[in-house]
Amino acid sequence: LQQVDTPRRMYDHPNNVFVAGFIGSPSMNLIDMDITDAGVKFGNGVHPVDRATVQGASGNQVTVGIRPEDLVPSTDGHGLPVEVDVVEELGADAYVYGHLAGTTPSATDKPIVARVDGRSVPMKGETVHFTPKQEHVHLFDIESGLRLGE
């Protein structure tokens, strides 16, 4: 038993990496990222995080969790670069399945999934930069998997 709570609370505030990846479909994106003085390195940018939140981290990295609907395509080329592998068009929405640009997709890599507007979808092979919605970023200790902050 990892967490006892309402389904909405577990979806919005998972206590650990296991719950974060288990609740929701598609599951939460879980990416290990470096801690910086201003927050967490997010691709070619920095996602601002309160220093007190990452103070309890075991090392110089944290696991960042972001739900597919909370990744937003960047208009200025900043953010997490994702190379598109497949686009699942669903009408009003589409799911972009990809991997970090500059890496090769394999069975051992964690895929990146983002929900985008179904009327303007990227093409396979294209690199799209994503930024997270500020209020929906989850941080977990890279060693214990426990939630940081809150």
N, CA, C and O atoms as a GROMACS GRO file, in nm:
protein
  600
    1LEU      N    1   0.085  -0.117   0.000
    1LEU     CA    2   0.000   0.000   0.000
    1LEU      C    3   0.089   0.124   0.000
    1LEU      O    4   0.168   0.144   0.093
    2GLN      N    5   0.078   0.206  -0.103
    2GLN     CA    6   0.167   0.322  -0.120
    2GLN      C    7   0.103   0.453  -0.074
    2GLN      O    8   0.171   0.539  -0.018
    3GLN      N    9  -0.029   0.469  -0.098
    3GLN     CA   10  -0.097   0.592  -0.062
    3GLN      C   11  -0.246   0.564  -0.050
    3GLN      O   12  -0.305   0.497  -0.135
    4VAL      N   13  -0.306   0.615   0.055
    4VAL     CA   14  -0.451   0.603   0.075
    4VAL      C   15  -0.509   0.744   0.066
    4VAL      O   16  -0.477   0.830   0.148
    5ASP      N   17  -0.594   0.765  -0.035
    5ASP     CA   18  -0.651   0.898  -0.055
    5ASP      C   19  -0.759   0.887  -0.161
    5ASP      O   20  -0.786   0.778  -0.212
    6THR      N   21  -0.821   0.997  -0.195
    6THR     CA   22  -0.919   0.997  -0.302
    6THR      C   23  -0.845   0.984  -0.435
    6THR      O   24  -0.728   1.022  -0.444
    7PRO      N   25  -0.911   0.932  -0.538
    7PRO     CA   26  -0.845   0.924  -0.668
    7PRO      C   27  -0.793   1.059  -0.717
    7PRO      O   28  -0.682   1.066  -0.770
    8ARG      N   29  -0.870   1.166  -0.700
    8ARG     CA   30  -0.827   1.299  -0.745
    8ARG      C   31  -0.703   1.344  -0.670
    8ARG      O   32  -0.610   1.399  -0.731
    9ARG      N   33  -0.700   1.323  -0.540
    9ARG     CA   34  -0.584   1.365  -0.460
    9ARG      C   35  -0.459   1.287  -0.501
    9ARG      O   36  -0.350   1.344  -0.511
   10MET      N   37  -0.473   1.156  -0.526
   10MET     CA   38  -0.357   1.077  -0.569
   10MET      C   39  -0.309   1.122  -0.706
   10MET      O   40  -0.189   1.122  -0.734
   11TYR      N   41  -0.403   1.161  -0.794
   11TYR     CA   42  -0.367   1.209  -0.927
   11TYR      C   43  -0.293   1.343  -0.918
   11TYR      O   44  -0.192   1.363  -0.985
   12ASP      N   45  -0.344   1.433  -0.834
   12ASP     CA   46  -0.288   1.568  -0.824
   12ASP      C   47  -0.170   1.580  -0.728
   12ASP      O   48  -0.087   1.670  -0.743
   13HIS      N   49  -0.161   1.490  -0.630
   13HIS     CA   50  -0.056   1.499  -0.528
   13HIS      C   51  -0.004   1.361  -0.490
   13HIS      O   52  -0.021   1.317  -0.376
   14PRO      N   53   0.057   1.291  -0.585
   14PRO     CA   54   0.110   1.158  -0.551
   14PRO      C   55   0.222   1.169  -0.447
   14PRO      O   56   0.306   1.259  -0.454
   15ASN      N   57   0.222   1.076  -0.353
   15ASN     CA   58   0.324   1.078  -0.246
   15ASN      C   59   0.460   1.030  -0.291
   15ASN      O   60   0.562   1.060  -0.228
   16ASN      N   61   0.463   0.953  -0.402
   16ASN     CA   62   0.592   0.899  -0.446
   16ASN      C   63   0.588   0.869  -0.596
   16ASN      O   64   0.483   0.881  -0.660
   17VAL      N   65   0.700   0.830  -0.650
   17VAL     CA   66   0.714   0.803  -0.793
   17VAL      C   67   0.624   0.687  -0.837
   17VAL      O   68   0.569   0.690  -0.946
   18PHE      N   69   0.610   0.585  -0.752
   18PHE     CA   70   0.526   0.472  -0.790
   18PHE      C   71   0.382   0.516  -0.813
   18PHE      O   72   0.323   0.484  -0.917
   19VAL      N   73   0.325   0.589  -0.719
   19VAL     CA   74   0.187   0.637  -0.733
   19VAL      C   75   0.176   0.730  -0.852
   19VAL      O   76   0.079   0.723  -0.927
   20ALA      N   77   0.274   0.817  -0.871
   20ALA     CA   78   0.273   0.912  -0.984
   20ALA      C   79   0.265   0.839  -1.118
   20ALA      O   80   0.191   0.880  -1.207
   21GLY      N   81   0.340   0.732  -1.131
   21GLY     CA   82   0.341   0.657  -1.257
   21GLY      C   83   0.226   0.560  -1.272
   21GLY      O   84   0.193   0.520  -1.383
   22PHE      N   85   0.164   0.521  -1.160
   22PHE     CA   86   0.057   0.422  -1.163
   22PHE      C   87  -0.079   0.484  -1.190
   22PHE      O   88  -0.160   0.426  -1.263
   23ILE      N   89  -0.106   0.600  -1.133
   23ILE     CA   90  -0.236   0.665  -1.145
   23ILE      C   91  -0.237   0.751  -1.271
   23ILE      O   92  -0.147   0.833  -1.291
   24GLY      N   93  -0.338   0.732  -1.354
   24GLY     CA   94  -0.354   0.813  -1.474
   24GLY      C   95  -0.315   0.738  -1.600
   24GLY      O   96  -0.229   0.649  -1.598
   25SER      N   97  -0.380   0.776  -1.709
   25SER     CA   98  -0.351   0.714  -1.838
   25SER      C   99  -0.366   0.819  -1.947
   25SER      O  100  -0.474   0.878  -1.962
   26PRO      N  101  -0.261   0.843  -2.023
   26PRO     CA  102  -0.127   0.788  -2.008
   26PRO      C  103  -0.065   0.832  -1.876
   26PRO      O  104  -0.108   0.931  -1.816
   27SER      N  105   0.034   0.758  -1.832
   27SER     CA  106   0.094   0.786  -1.703
   27SER      C  107   0.178   0.913  -1.705
   27SER      O  108   0.210   0.969  -1.810
   28MET      N  109   0.212   0.957  -1.585
   28MET     CA  110   0.291   1.079  -1.568
   28MET      C  111   0.430   1.061  -1.629
   28MET      O  112   0.489   0.953  -1.618
   29ASN      N  113   0.481   1.165  -1.692
   29ASN     CA  114   0.619   1.168  -1.740
   29ASN      C  115   0.709   1.183  -1.618
   29ASN      O  116   0.687   1.272  -1.536
   30LEU      N  117   0.808   1.099  -1.606
   30LEU     CA  118   0.903   1.104  -1.494
   30LEU      C  119   1.043   1.113  -1.552
   30LEU      O  120   1.092   1.020  -1.615
   31ILE      N  121   1.107   1.228  -1.530
   31ILE     CA  122   1.235   1.258  -1.592
   31ILE      C  123   1.334   1.304  -1.485
   31ILE      O  124   1.301   1.391  -1.405
   32ASP      N  125   1.453   1.246  -1.482
   32ASP     CA  126   1.556   1.288  -1.388
   32ASP      C  127   1.625   1.413  -1.443
   32ASP      O  128   1.673   1.415  -1.556
   33MET      N  129   1.628   1.518  -1.358
   33MET     CA  130   1.685   1.645  -1.402
   33MET      C  131   1.775   1.704  -1.295
   33MET      O  132   1.759   1.677  -1.176
   34ASP      N  133   1.870   1.786  -1.339
   34ASP     CA  134   1.965   1.851  -1.250
   34ASP      C  135   1.901   1.966  -1.175
   34ASP      O  136   1.818   2.039  -1.229
   35ILE      N  137   1.943   1.982  -1.049
   35ILE     CA  138   1.903   2.097  -0.968
   35ILE      C  139   1.999   2.211  -0.999
   35ILE      O  140   2.120   2.190  -1.007
   36THR      N  141   1.946   2.331  -1.015
   36THR     CA  142   2.029   2.451  -1.036
   36THR      C  143   1.998   2.550  -0.924
   36THR      O  144   1.910   2.526  -0.841
   37ASP      N  145   2.071   2.661  -0.921
   37ASP     CA  146   2.045   2.763  -0.820
   37ASP      C  147   1.906   2.823  -0.834
   37ASP      O  148   1.846   2.865  -0.735
   38ALA      N  149   1.854   2.827  -0.956
   38ALA     CA  150   1.725   2.890  -0.981
   38ALA      C  151   1.608   2.791  -0.986
   38ALA      O  152   1.493   2.832  -0.997
   39GLY      N  153   1.638   2.662  -0.980
   39GLY     CA  154   1.531   2.564  -0.988
   39GLY      C  155   1.581   2.431  -1.039
   39GLY      O  156   1.674   2.372  -0.984
   40VAL      N  157   1.516   2.383  -1.147
   40VAL     CA  158   1.550   2.255  -1.207
   40VAL      C  159   1.576   2.277  -1.355
   40VAL      O  160   1.496   2.340  -1.425
   41LYS      N  161   1.689   2.224  -1.404
   41LYS     CA  162   1.721   2.237  -1.546
   41LYS      C  163   1.615   2.160  -1.625
   41LYS      O  164   1.592   2.042  -1.601
   42PHE      N  165   1.552   2.228  -1.718
   42PHE     CA  166   1.444   2.170  -1.797
   42PHE      C  167   1.477   2.190  -1.943
   42PHE      O  168   1.439   2.290  -2.003
   43GLY      N  169   1.548   2.091  -2.001
   43GLY     CA  170   1.594   2.105  -2.140
   43GLY      C  171   1.695   2.216  -2.148
   43GLY      O  172   1.796   2.214  -2.077
   44ASN      N  173   1.670   2.314  -2.237
   44ASN     CA  174   1.763   2.426  -2.253
   44ASN      C  175   1.722   2.546  -2.170
   44ASN      O  176   1.767   2.658  -2.194
   45GLY      N  177   1.637   2.524  -2.072
   45GLY     CA  178   1.593   2.631  -1.982
   45GLY      C  179   1.596   2.583  -1.838
   45GLY      O  180   1.642   2.472  -1.809
   46VAL      N  181   1.546   2.666  -1.750
   46VAL     CA  182   1.536   2.632  -1.608
   46VAL      C  183   1.392   2.653  -1.565
   46VAL      O  184   1.333   2.759  -1.589
   47HIS      N  185   1.336   2.551  -1.501
   47HIS     CA  186   1.203   2.564  -1.444
   47HIS      C  187   1.220   2.612  -1.301
   47HIS      O  188   1.283   2.544  -1.220
   48PRO      N  189   1.163   2.730  -1.267
   48PRO     CA  190   1.183   2.784  -1.133
   48PRO      C  191   1.119   2.696  -1.025
   48PRO      O  192   1.003   2.657  -1.035
   49VAL      N  193   1.199   2.668  -0.922
   49VAL     CA  194   1.152   2.589  -0.808
   49VAL      C  195   1.207   2.655  -0.682
   49VAL      O  196   1.323   2.694  -0.678
   50ASP      N  197   1.123   2.667  -0.583
   50ASP     CA  198   1.165   2.723  -0.455
   50ASP      C  199   1.279   2.639  -0.398
   50ASP      O  200   1.271   2.517  -0.392
   51ARG      N  201   1.384   2.705  -0.356
   51ARG     CA  202   1.503   2.637  -0.305
   51ARG      C  203   1.471   2.544  -0.188
   51ARG      O  204   1.532   2.438  -0.174
   52ALA      N  205   1.376   2.583  -0.104
   52ALA     CA  206   1.338   2.502   0.011
   52ALA      C  207   1.278   2.368  -0.033
   52ALA      O  208   1.291   2.269   0.038
   53THR      N  209   1.213   2.365  -0.148
   53THR     CA  210   1.150   2.243  -0.198
   53THR      C  211   1.255   2.137  -0.231
   53THR      O  212   1.235   2.020  -0.201
   54VAL      N  213   1.364   2.176  -0.293
   54VAL     CA  214   1.467   2.080  -0.334
   54VAL      C  215   1.576   2.061  -0.230
   54VAL      O  216   1.669   1.983  -0.250
   55GLN      N  217   1.566   2.133  -0.121
   55GLN     CA  218   1.668   2.125  -0.016
   55GLN      C  219   1.680   1.984   0.041
   55GLN      O  220   1.790   1.944   0.081
   56GLY      N  221   1.572   1.909   0.047
   56GLY     CA  222   1.576   1.775   0.103
   56GLY      C  223   1.617   1.667   0.004
   56GLY      O  224   1.614   1.549   0.037
   57ALA      N  225   1.654   1.706  -0.117
   57ALA     CA  226   1.693   1.608  -0.220
   57ALA      C  227   1.823   1.537  -0.181
   57ALA      O  228   1.911   1.596  -0.119
   58SER      N  229   1.833   1.410  -0.219
   58SER     CA  230   1.949   1.328  -0.184
   58SER      C  231   2.077   1.368  -0.258
   58SER      O  232   2.187   1.344  -0.208
   59GLY      N  233   2.063   1.427  -0.374
   59GLY     CA  234   2.182   1.461  -0.452
   59GLY      C  235   2.160   1.586  -0.534
   59GLY      O  236   2.087   1.676  -0.493
   60ASN      N  237   2.224   1.590  -0.652
   60ASN     CA  238   2.215   1.706  -0.740
   60ASN      C  239   2.106   1.693  -0.846
   60ASN      O  240   2.094   1.777  -0.935
   61GLN      N  241   2.026   1.585  -0.835
   61GLN     CA  242   1.917   1.565  -0.930
   61GLN      C  243   1.789   1.534  -0.855
   61GLN      O  244   1.791   1.490  -0.740
   62VAL      N  245   1.677   1.556  -0.923
   62VAL     CA  246   1.545   1.517  -0.874
   62VAL      C  247   1.472   1.451  -0.989
   62VAL      O  248   1.507   1.470  -1.106
   63THR      N  249   1.370   1.374  -0.956
   63THR     CA  250   1.281   1.321  -1.058
   63THR      C  251   1.166   1.420  -1.071
   63THR      O  252   1.094   1.447  -0.975
   64VAL      N  253   1.149   1.473  -1.192
   64VAL     CA  254   1.043   1.569  -1.220
   64VAL      C  255   0.927   1.493  -1.282
   64VAL      O  256   0.946   1.419  -1.379
   65GLY      N  257   0.808   1.511  -1.227
   65GLY     CA  258   0.688   1.447  -1.279
   65GLY      C  259   0.593   1.549  -1.338
   65GLY      O  260   0.560   1.648  -1.275
   66ILE      N  261   0.550   1.523  -1.463
   66ILE     CA  262   0.458   1.613  -1.531
   66ILE      C  263   0.358   1.528  -1.609
   66ILE      O  264   0.396   1.443  -1.688
   67ARG      N  265   0.231   1.553  -1.586
   67ARG     CA  266   0.126   1.482  -1.658
   67ARG      C  267   0.125   1.528  -1.804
   67ARG      O  268   0.161   1.643  -1.832
   68PRO      N  269   0.084   1.441  -1.898
   68PRO     CA  270   0.083   1.478  -2.041
   68PRO      C  271   0.005   1.606  -2.071
   68PRO      O  272   0.044   1.683  -2.159
   69GLU      N  273  -0.103   1.630  -2.000
   69GLU     CA  274  -0.183   1.750  -2.024
   69GLU      C  275  -0.120   1.877  -1.967
   69GLU      O  276  -0.168   1.987  -1.994
   70ASP      N  277  -0.014   1.862  -1.889
   70ASP     CA  278   0.052   1.976  -1.828
   70ASP      C  279   0.182   2.015  -1.898
   70ASP      O  280   0.255   2.101  -1.850
   71LEU      N  281   0.211   1.952  -2.012
   71LEU     CA  282   0.323   1.993  -2.097
   71LEU      C  283   0.267   2.078  -2.210
   71LEU      O  284   0.175   2.036  -2.280
   72VAL      N  285   0.322   2.195  -2.227
   72VAL     CA  286   0.272   2.291  -2.325
   72VAL      C  287   0.380   2.314  -2.432
   72VAL      O  288   0.495   2.340  -2.397
   73PRO      N  289   0.343   2.305  -2.561
   73PRO     CA  290   0.443   2.336  -2.665
   73PRO      C  291   0.495   2.478  -2.650
   73PRO      O  292   0.417   2.572  -2.633
   74SER      N  293   0.626   2.493  -2.655
   74SER     CA  294   0.689   2.624  -2.642
   74SER      C  295   0.688   2.694  -2.777
   74SER      O  296   0.707   2.632  -2.881
   75THR      N  297   0.664   2.824  -2.773
   75THR     CA  298   0.665   2.901  -2.898
   75THR      C  299   0.800   2.966  -2.925
   75THR      O  300   0.822   3.019  -3.034
   76ASP      N  301   0.891   2.963  -2.826
   76ASP     CA  302   1.019   3.031  -2.843
   76ASP      C  303   1.139   2.936  -2.850
   76ASP      O  304   1.253   2.980  -2.848
   77GLY      N  305   1.113   2.805  -2.859
   77GLY     CA  306   1.223   2.709  -2.870
   77GLY      C  307   1.292   2.677  -2.740
   77GLY      O  308   1.395   2.610  -2.740
   78HIS      N  309   1.237   2.723  -2.628
   78HIS     CA  310   1.294   2.690  -2.497
   78HIS      C  311   1.214   2.578  -2.434
   78HIS      O  312   1.095   2.562  -2.462
   79GLY      N  313   1.279   2.501  -2.349
   79GLY     CA  314   1.212   2.394  -2.279
   79GLY      C  315   1.274   2.260  -2.309
   79GLY      O  316   1.388   2.251  -2.354
   80LEU      N  317   1.198   2.156  -2.286
   80LEU     CA  318   1.244   2.019  -2.303
   80LEU      C  319   1.228   1.978  -2.449
   80LEU      O  320   1.116   1.974  -2.499
   81PRO      N  321   1.340   1.947  -2.518
   81PRO     CA  322   1.330   1.907  -2.659
   81PRO      C  323   1.287   1.761  -2.672
   81PRO      O  324   1.354   1.670  -2.621
   82VAL      N  325   1.176   1.740  -2.740
   82VAL     CA  326   1.122   1.605  -2.757
   82VAL      C  327   1.113   1.574  -2.906
   82VAL      O  328   1.049   1.647  -2.981
   83GLU      N  329   1.177   1.466  -2.947
   83GLU     CA  330   1.166   1.420  -3.085
   83GLU      C  331   1.042   1.332  -3.095
   83GLU      O  332   1.027   1.236  -3.020
   84VAL      N  333   0.954   1.365  -3.188
   84VAL     CA  334   0.826   1.296  -3.203
   84VAL      C  335   0.845   1.160  -3.268
   84VAL      O  336   0.904   1.149  -3.376
   85ASP      N  337   0.796   1.055  -3.202
   85ASP     CA  338   0.798   0.919  -3.256
   85ASP      C  339   0.664   0.884  -3.319
   85ASP      O  340   0.659   0.827  -3.428
   86VAL      N  341   0.555   0.917  -3.251
   86VAL     CA  342   0.420   0.884  -3.296
   86VAL      C  343   0.325   0.992  -3.249
   86VAL      O  344   0.342   1.047  -3.140
   87VAL      N  345   0.223   1.023  -3.331
   87VAL     CA  346   0.116   1.113  -3.290
   87VAL      C  347  -0.015   1.035  -3.298
   87VAL      O  348  -0.049   0.980  -3.402
   88GLU      N  349  -0.086   1.032  -3.188
   88GLU     CA  350  -0.217   0.967  -3.182
   88GLU      C  351  -0.324   1.076  -3.187
   88GLU      O  352  -0.348   1.145  -3.088
   89GLU      N  353  -0.386   1.092  -3.303
   89GLU     CA  354  -0.487   1.196  -3.320
   89GLU      C  355  -0.622   1.146  -3.274
   89GLU      O  356  -0.668   1.039  -3.316
   90LEU      N  357  -0.686   1.223  -3.185
   90LEU     CA  358  -0.812   1.182  -3.125
   90LEU      C  359  -0.925   1.281  -3.152
   90LEU      O  360  -1.028   1.275  -3.084
   91GLY      N  361  -0.910   1.369  -3.247
   91GLY     CA  362  -1.010   1.472  -3.274
   91GLY      C  363  -0.967   1.604  -3.214
   91GLY      O  364  -0.877   1.669  -3.266
   92ALA      N  365  -1.030   1.644  -3.104
   92ALA     CA  366  -0.996   1.771  -3.040
   92ALA      C  367  -0.858   1.769  -2.977
   92ALA      O  368  -0.793   1.873  -2.966
   93ASP      N  369  -0.813   1.652  -2.937
   93ASP     CA  370  -0.682   1.637  -2.874
   93ASP      C  371  -0.597   1.540  -2.955
   93ASP      O  372  -0.647   1.465  -3.040
   94ALA      N  373  -0.469   1.543  -2.927
   94ALA     CA  374  -0.377   1.445  -2.984
   94ALA      C  375  -0.270   1.417  -2.878
   94ALA      O  376  -0.233   1.506  -2.801
   95TYR      N  377  -0.222   1.294  -2.875
   95TYR     CA  378  -0.112   1.260  -2.786
   95TYR      C  379   0.015   1.249  -2.870
   95TYR      O  380   0.019   1.179  -2.972
   96VAL      N  381   0.117   1.319  -2.826
   96VAL     CA  382   0.248   1.314  -2.888
   96VAL      C  383   0.334   1.221  -2.804
   96VAL      O  384   0.355   1.246  -2.686
   97TYR      N  385   0.384   1.115  -2.865
   97TYR     CA  386   0.473   1.021  -2.799
   97TYR      C  387   0.612   1.042  -2.858
   97TYR      O  388   0.629   1.037  -2.980
   98GLY      N  389   0.708   1.064  -2.773
   98GLY     CA  390   0.843   1.089  -2.823
   98GLY      C  391   0.948   1.054  -2.720
   98GLY      O  392   0.921   0.987  -2.620
   99HIS      N  393   1.068   1.100  -2.748
   99HIS     CA  394   1.181   1.079  -2.657
   99HIS      C  395   1.264   1.207  -2.657
   99HIS      O  396   1.250   1.291  -2.745
  100LEU      N  397   1.349   1.220  -2.557
  100LEU     CA  398   1.433   1.339  -2.549
  100LEU      C  399   1.518   1.349  -2.674
  100LEU      O  400   1.588   1.253  -2.709
  101ALA      N  401   1.514   1.462  -2.740
  101ALA     CA  402   1.593   1.482  -2.862
  101ALA      C  403   1.741   1.466  -2.828
  101ALA      O  404   1.787   1.511  -2.723
  102GLY      N  405   1.813   1.402  -2.917
  102GLY     CA  406   1.955   1.378  -2.896
  102GLY      C  407   1.982   1.243  -2.833
  102GLY      O  408   2.098   1.203  -2.818
  103THR      N  409   1.876   1.172  -2.796
  103THR     CA  410   1.891   1.036  -2.743
  103THR      C  411   1.820   0.941  -2.839
  103THR      O  412   1.738   0.984  -2.921
  104THR      N  413   1.851   0.816  -2.829
  104THR     CA  414   1.784   0.718  -2.916
  104THR      C  415   1.672   0.651  -2.840
  104THR      O  416   1.691   0.614  -2.724
  105PRO      N  417   1.558   0.634  -2.902
  105PRO     CA  418   1.449   0.565  -2.832
  105PRO      C  419   1.482   0.416  -2.819
  105PRO      O  420   1.529   0.354  -2.915
  106SER      N  421   1.458   0.360  -2.703
  106SER     CA  422   1.477   0.217  -2.684
  106SER      C  423   1.379   0.170  -2.578
  106SER      O  424   1.312   0.251  -2.514
  107ALA      N  425   1.371   0.042  -2.561
  107ALA     CA  426   1.278  -0.015  -2.464
  107ALA      C  427   1.312   0.027  -2.322
  107ALA      O  428   1.225   0.026  -2.235
  108THR      N  429   1.437   0.064  -2.296
  108THR     CA  430   1.476   0.101  -2.160
  108THR      C  431   1.456   0.250  -2.132
  108THR      O  432   1.456   0.290  -2.016
  109ASP      N  433   1.441   0.331  -2.235
  109ASP     CA  434   1.420   0.474  -2.214
  109ASP      C  435   1.274   0.500  -2.177
  109ASP      O  436   1.183   0.432  -2.224
  110LYS      N  437   1.254   0.602  -2.092
  110LYS     CA  438   1.119   0.642  -2.059
  110LYS      C  439   1.069   0.735  -2.169
  110LYS      O  440   1.135   0.835  -2.201
  111PRO      N  441   0.956   0.704  -2.227
  111PRO     CA  442   0.904   0.792  -2.331
  111PRO      C  443   0.847   0.920  -2.270
  111PRO      O  444   0.815   0.924  -2.151
  112ILE      N  445   0.836   1.023  -2.352
  112ILE     CA  446   0.773   1.148  -2.313
  112ILE      C  447   0.639   1.152  -2.385
  112ILE      O  448   0.633   1.128  -2.506
  113VAL      N  449   0.532   1.182  -2.312
  113VAL     CA  450   0.398   1.191  -2.370
  113VAL      C  451   0.341   1.328  -2.338
  113VAL      O  452   0.348   1.373  -2.224
  114ALA      N  453   0.286   1.394  -2.439
  114ALA     CA  454   0.223   1.524  -2.420
  114ALA      C  455   0.089   1.526  -2.492
  114ALA      O  456   0.075   1.472  -2.601
  115ARG      N  457  -0.010   1.589  -2.429
  115ARG     CA  458  -0.139   1.607  -2.494
  115ARG      C  459  -0.140   1.746  -2.556
  115ARG      O  460  -0.115   1.845  -2.487
  116VAL      N  461  -0.170   1.754  -2.686
  116VAL     CA  462  -0.168   1.881  -2.758
  116VAL      C  463  -0.301   1.902  -2.829
  116VAL      O  464  -0.384   1.811  -2.836
  117ASP      N  465  -0.319   2.021  -2.882
  117ASP     CA  466  -0.437   2.053  -2.961
  117ASP      C  467  -0.439   1.965  -3.085
  117ASP      O  468  -0.340   1.957  -3.158
  118GLY      N  469  -0.551   1.900  -3.109
  118GLY     CA  470  -0.563   1.809  -3.222
  118GLY      C  471  -0.562   1.876  -3.357
  118GLY      O  472  -0.550   1.808  -3.460
  119ARG      N  473  -0.574   2.007  -3.361
  119ARG     CA  474  -0.576   2.079  -3.489
  119ARG      C  475  -0.438   2.122  -3.536
  119ARG      O  476  -0.420   2.161  -3.651
  120SER      N  477  -0.341   2.115  -3.446
  120SER     CA  478  -0.204   2.154  -3.487
  120SER      C  479  -0.105   2.056  -3.425
  120SER      O  480  -0.044   2.083  -3.322
  121VAL      N  481  -0.091   1.941  -3.490
  121VAL     CA  482  -0.004   1.836  -3.437
  121VAL      C  483   0.130   1.837  -3.508
  121VAL      O  484   0.139   1.867  -3.628
  122PRO      N  485   0.236   1.803  -3.435
  122PRO     CA  486   0.367   1.794  -3.499
  122PRO      C  487   0.378   1.666  -3.582
  122PRO      O  488   0.297   1.574  -3.567
  123MET      N  489   0.476   1.662  -3.667
  123MET     CA  490   0.500   1.546  -3.753
  123MET      C  491   0.603   1.453  -3.690
  123MET      O  492   0.686   1.497  -3.609
  124LYS      N  493   0.598   1.327  -3.726
  124LYS     CA  494   0.697   1.229  -3.680
  124LYS      C  495   0.836   1.277  -3.721
  124LYS      O  496   0.856   1.322  -3.834
  125GLY      N  497   0.931   1.268  -3.629
  125GLY     CA  498   1.068   1.311  -3.656
  125GLY      C  499   1.094   1.456  -3.620
  125GLY      O  500   1.210   1.497  -3.607
  126GLU      N  501   0.990   1.534  -3.604
  126GLU     CA  502   1.005   1.676  -3.568
  126GLU      C  503   1.045   1.687  -3.421
  126GLU      O  504   1.008   1.603  -3.339
  127THR      N  505   1.121   1.790  -3.388
  127THR     CA  506   1.155   1.817  -3.248
  127THR      C  507   1.069   1.932  -3.199
  127THR      O  508   1.066   2.040  -3.258
  128VAL      N  509   0.999   1.907  -3.090
  128VAL     CA  510   0.911   2.006  -3.029
  128VAL      C  511   0.962   2.033  -2.888
  128VAL      O  512   0.997   1.940  -2.815
  129HIS      N  513   0.967   2.160  -2.850
  129HIS     CA  514   1.007   2.195  -2.714
  129HIS      C  515   0.881   2.213  -2.630
  129HIS      O  516   0.784   2.276  -2.672
  130PHE      N  517   0.885   2.157  -2.509
  130PHE     CA  518   0.772   2.166  -2.418
  130PHE      C  519   0.815   2.233  -2.289
  130PHE      O  520   0.927   2.214  -2.242
  131THR      N  521   0.725   2.311  -2.232
  131THR     CA  522   0.744   2.368  -2.099
  131THR      C  523   0.629   2.320  -2.012
  131THR      O  524   0.519   2.294  -2.061
  132PRO      N  525   0.653   2.306  -1.882
  132PRO     CA  526   0.547   2.258  -1.794
  132PRO      C  527   0.462   2.374  -1.740
  132PRO      O  528   0.509   2.487  -1.727
  133LYS      N  529   0.337   2.344  -1.709
  133LYS     CA  530   0.254   2.440  -1.638
  133LYS      C  531   0.309   2.447  -1.495
  133LYS      O  532   0.326   2.345  -1.430
  134GLN      N  533   0.336   2.567  -1.449
  134GLN     CA  534   0.403   2.590  -1.321
  134GLN      C  535   0.336   2.516  -1.205
  134GLN      O  536   0.404   2.451  -1.125
  135GLU      N  537   0.207   2.525  -1.195
  135GLU     CA  538   0.136   2.472  -1.078
  135GLU      C  539   0.117   2.320  -1.082
  135GLU      O  540   0.060   2.262  -0.989
  136HIS      N  541   0.164   2.254  -1.188
  136HIS     CA  542   0.143   2.111  -1.201
  136HIS      C  543   0.273   2.032  -1.218
  136HIS      O  544   0.274   1.928  -1.285
  137VAL      N  545   0.380   2.079  -1.158
  137VAL     CA  546   0.508   2.008  -1.162
  137VAL      C  547   0.527   1.938  -1.028
  137VAL      O  548   0.510   1.999  -0.922
  138HIS      N  549   0.562   1.811  -1.033
  138HIS     CA  550   0.584   1.731  -0.914
  138HIS      C  551   0.732   1.697  -0.905
  138HIS      O  552   0.794   1.660  -1.004
  139LEU      N  553   0.788   1.709  -0.786
  139LEU     CA  554   0.929   1.679  -0.765
  139LEU      C  555   0.943   1.564  -0.665
  139LEU      O  556   0.877   1.562  -0.561
  140PHE      N  557   1.030   1.470  -0.700
  140PHE     CA  558   1.052   1.352  -0.616
  140PHE      C  559   1.201   1.334  -0.593
  140PHE      O  560   1.283   1.364  -0.680
  141ASP      N  561   1.235   1.283  -0.476
  141ASP     CA  562   1.374   1.252  -0.447
  141ASP      C  563   1.419   1.139  -0.538
  141ASP      O  564   1.349   1.039  -0.553
  142ILE      N  565   1.534   1.154  -0.600
  142ILE     CA  566   1.580   1.057  -0.699
  142ILE      C  567   1.615   0.922  -0.636
  142ILE      O  568   1.606   0.820  -0.703
  143GLU      N  569   1.654   0.921  -0.509
  143GLU     CA  570   1.690   0.794  -0.444
  143GLU      C  571   1.571   0.726  -0.376
  143GLU      O  572   1.547   0.607  -0.399
  144SER      N  573   1.497   0.798  -0.294
  144SER     CA  574   1.387   0.738  -0.221
  144SER      C  575   1.257   0.732  -0.301
  144SER      O  576   1.171   0.648  -0.275
  145GLY      N  577   1.245   0.822  -0.399
  145GLY     CA  578   1.121   0.829  -0.477
  145GLY      C  579   1.010   0.906  -0.409
  145GLY      O  580   0.901   0.918  -0.463
  146LEU      N  581   1.037   0.959  -0.290
  146LEU     CA  582   0.935   1.032  -0.215
  146LEU      C  583   0.918   1.175  -0.268
  146LEU      O  584   1.012   1.236  -0.319
  147ARG      N  585   0.796   1.226  -0.252
  147ARG     CA  586   0.764   1.361  -0.296
  147ARG      C  587   0.844   1.463  -0.216
  147ARG      O  588   0.864   1.448  -0.095
  148LEU      N  589   0.891   1.567  -0.285
  148LEU     CA  590   0.961   1.678  -0.220
  148LEU      C  591   0.866   1.796  -0.209
  148LEU      O  592   0.790   1.823  -0.303
  149GLY      N  593   0.869   1.867  -0.098
  149GLY     CA  594   0.783   1.982  -0.080
  149GLY      C  595   0.641   1.941  -0.040
  149GLY      O  596   0.608   1.823  -0.032
  150GLU      N  597   0.560   2.042  -0.016
  150GLU     CA  598   0.420   2.024   0.027
  150GLU      C  599   0.411   1.925   0.138
  150GLU      O  600   0.301   1.898   0.187
   0.00000   0.00000   0.00000
